[in-house]
Amino acid sequence: MNIMKLFNINLSEPLVVGLMSLFLISSLLLHYKPFVMFAANGQFKKFGTGDAKKNTLFPFWLVISVASISIYCMYTIGY
């Protein structure tokens, strides 16, 4: 049985693509932990300038937000 029909949920295809891209991008970033977003001990860096060991211009939350919204918009325009 389809879970969407069970709960009477009507999700548009672009929304599903946006949510799946959010999940995929988040999973990849958490798995690979790029040094731009994470400190050497694996903790998130804070948003800001200054000490490069503690701060970054590309925090995790900003990267996944911009990437997911961009993918959603590109898919919606192309769809």
N, C-alpha and C positions, 0 to 999 in steps of 0.2 A: 504494500500500500504506500502511496506517495505521502510523505510527511506534510508537504505543503497543502494537499487537499484535506488531510486529516484536521489541521488546525485552521483551514480556510485562510491561508496566507497567500497574498498575491504580490510577489516580488517581481519587479521588472528585470529583464536580462542585464541592462547596464548596471543596475544596483548590485546584482549578484557578482558580476565581473569586478566591480569596484571592491566589494567585500573580500572576494577571493584574492585579489591583488594585494589588499592590505594584509591578509593572513600570510601570503607567500613572501612578500617583502619583509615583513616582521620576522618570519621564521628564518629567512636567509641571513638577515642582519644579526639576529641573536645567535645564530650558529657560528658565523664567521667572525663576529666581533671586530669590525674594522677599527684601526687605531685612531681614526678621526673621531669616532663616537664613544669609544670605550677607553678607560684608563688601563694601565698595565695589570692591575688586580682584577679586571673584568667588570668594574663598576661603570655606570654611565657617567660621562663627562657632563658638566653643567654648561648651559648656554651662556656664552659671553666671550669677551676678548681678554687678553692678558696671558696668564700662565697657560701654556699649551698642554701641560700635563693635567690640568684640572678643568680647563674651559675649551669650548669648541664653538665654531659657527654653524656646525652641522650636527645638532643633537638628534638622538634617535627619534623622538616624537615629531620633530620638524621634517625629517627626511621621509618618514612613512606617510605623514599627512600630505605633503606636497606630491609625492609619487602616486599615492592612491587617488587623490583628486585629479591629478593630471591624466592618469589612465582612465578614470571614469569619464572625464570630459572628452578625451580622444575617442573613446569607444562610443560615447553618445553622439558625437558629431559624425563619426564614421558609420554609425549604425543607422 
